[in-house]
Amino acid sequence: MTFNQSVTPSEAITAPPSHTAHRKRIVAAVAGFSALAVLVVYCSRTRNDQIYITQLENLGAIIGYEDTLKRVRNFTPRSARRYLPTGPHGVVTGVGFFGPRPTDADLLLPLSHLPNLRQIQLSNTLISDEILKPICRLQSLFLLQLESTKISDNGVKQLSTNRSITHLFLDNTPITDTAVIHLAKMGQLDSLSLSNTSVTDESVEHLLAMPHLRILDVTGTQITSAGINRLKAKGTIELCTGLSSR
């Protein structure tokens, strides 16, 4: 018996009632099994997500949810803590650590299974370049804080393949001018914080080439007054230098 078999009006009229009822039962059964399969997959994914969420919470993470998330466009460097959303329901879209110091081994698996993350705060944690492998694949991520970690030039090279991050914090990391060459490939960047890094005037040209960069923190870097003046001359960058303006 085939479900796609065409039936003429006369055949439909003369078809035995038992045949029609049997056919309806088969169609209903198929629909029921399909719905059950979808439900099982959904429940399985939800249960697995909850396992990873619980792992993060046990590590001391603050979890943000879609129902409380508000995309933030205007903020100053190092003030992003208040923008990490928290809430009881919805898809997990934010993860942050404010105190606990997880490692790559702690985070690799959970972050690999939460594809809807939009905000990640890993400042002052014990992570390295290894954690950027799952992070760079997150296509909804727009805010990433990596201050005071071991993220290096090679890590930033990995990260430069991401095309969704618009706010990036790399303060107090061992990056150099090489990292800024890779950052220049992230044309979508809106806010970039590089304070207390080894960045020099060699990076100025690459920073000027970033088409959407609005906020830049170079406090405590090796960029000279001449380099600062070049950045200011662009006129579209809100610059934080740690120097008093005159």
N, C-alpha and C positions, 0 to 999 in steps of 0.2 A: 504493500500500500504506500502510495506517495502522497505527501501533503500538498504538493504543487499541481496535482492532477486537475485539469479543467473539467468542469461538470456543466452540461447543458441544462437549461431549465427543465426539460422533460425528464432528464435523468435525476435531477434533484427532486422532482415531484414523486418519481416512482421508487426512489431509494428507500430501502427498508428502514423503519424507525430505529431498529436496533443498531444498524450500521451507522447511522448518523450519530446516535448517542455514543457509540463506541469511539467514533472518530473524535467527538468533542472531548471525551475523557482522556484520549491520548494527547490531544493538543494541550489540554489543561495540565496534564502531568508533565509534559515537556516544559511548559511555561513555569510550572512550579519548581522543577529541578533547576531551571535557569536562574530563577529568582533566588533559590537557596544557594546556588554556587556563588552568585554575586554577594550575598549576605555573608557567606563563609569567608570569602576573600577580604571583604570589608572588615569583618570582625578580626580576622587574622592580622591585617595590617594595623588596625587600631590597637590590638593587644601587643603587637611587637613595638609599635611606637611608644606605648605606655611603659614597656620594659626599659627602653632607652631613656625615656623621660625620667623614670625612677632612678636609673643609674646616675644621671646628671644631678638630680636633686640630692642623692646620697653623697655626691661630691661637694655639695654646697652651692649648686647653681641656682640662680634666679631664672625662672622660666617665663617667657613672654608668649601670649596667645593672640591669635588674629583678632578676636573680638575687642581687644583693648588697644590694638596697634594703631598709632597715628603716625603717618610718615612725616618726618621732621626735615625741613630744608634749611632752617636758620638756627645755627648754634655756634658757639665758640669752642675752640679746642679744649679738651679735657672737661667739658661740661655735659657729656652725653649720658651720664649715669641716669639722670631723671627721665630720659627718653626711652629707656628699656621697659617695655610694657609687661605687666603681670596681670593674670586673670585666671579664672577657674575653668574656662571652657575654650573650645576652638582648636584650630590647627596651631601647632607650636611654630612661632615665627621669630622668637628671640631667646638667646641663651647668654647669660652673663655671670661672671665670677667676681665678687667684691670681697676679697679676703682669702678664700681657699685657693690653693695653688696646684691644680691638676697638671698631669703630664700628658704627653702625646698618647701614651698607652691608655690612659684613662678616657681620652676623648675621641680617638680615631673611629671606633665603632659607632658610638652614639651620633656623632656628627655626620657620619656616612649614611645614616638612616633617617635623617630629618631634612628632606630636600626642600622644604618651604621656608627655611630660615632666612630672615631678612636682616637681623641684627645679631652680631656676635661680639661679646666683650671678653677678651682673654688677657687683659692687661695684668702685669705682675704675676703671671702664672709661669709654670716650668716648661712650657711648650717650646718646640723648635720648628725648623722648616718642614718637618715631617707632617705636621698637622695641616699644612696648607694644601695637601693633596686632595682631601675631600672638600675643603673650603672653596678651592678655586672652581669646583664644579657646581657650586650653588648659584643658580641663575636668577634668584630673587633677592640675593643678598645686596643690601645697599650701604650698610654701616659695619665696619670692621675695626676693632680696637686691639692693637697688638703692642701697646706701650710696655717698655721694661721687660721685654722677652728676648730670646736668643735668635729671633728672626734675622736672617742674613741677606746679603745680595742675591744668593741663589734662591732663597725663599721668595723674595720679591719677583724674581724672574718667573717662578711658577705662578705666582699670584697675578702677574700681568696678563695672563690668558683670560681672566675673568672680565666680562664686559658689563656687569651690573653694579659693581661697587662704586658708589659716588662719594662716600666719606671714609677716609682711611687715616688711621693714627699709628705712626711708627716711632714715636718719641722714645728716646733712651734705648734704642736698639743699635747693634753694631753695623748698621748699613753705611754704605759709602756712596760716592758719586755714581758708581756702577748701578746701584739700585735705582737711582733717579732716571737713568737711561731706560730701564725697564718700565718704570712708572709712566714715562712719557707715552708709552703705548696704550695706556689706559685713558683714552681721550675723554671718557665720561666723568672723570674725577671732578668733583665740585669743591670738596674740602680735603686738605692734606696737611698733616701735622708731622714735622720732621725735627722737632726741637731736641737739642742735646744729642745730635748725631754727628758723624764726621763729614757731612756734606759741605762742599766748598763752592767757590765761584764757578767751578767747572760744571756745576749742575744748573746754573742760572739759565742758560740757553734752553735746556730741556724743560725747565719749569715754565718759561715764557711760551713754549710751544704747546702747552696744554690748553686746548680751546675753551674748556668750560670751568677752569679753575677759578674759584671766587674767593676762597679762604685758604691762607697759607701761613703756617707757623714755622719759622726758622730760628726761633730763640735758641741761643746756645750752640749754634752751628758755627762752622768756619767760613761762612759767607761774609765777605768784607762789606764795608760801607758802599764801595763801588757797586758790588753785586746787588745790595739792597736797593740802591738808587735805580738800578736797571729794572728791578722788579716793580718798584713803585711807579716808574715811568709808563708802564703798560696801562695803568689807570683802571684796570678792571679787577684787581686782586686786593682783597682786604688782607693786609699783611701784619703779622705779629712777629716782632723781632726782639723784643725785650729791651730795645733801646729807646731812650726818651726822644720824642720828636721835637725838633727845633724849627 
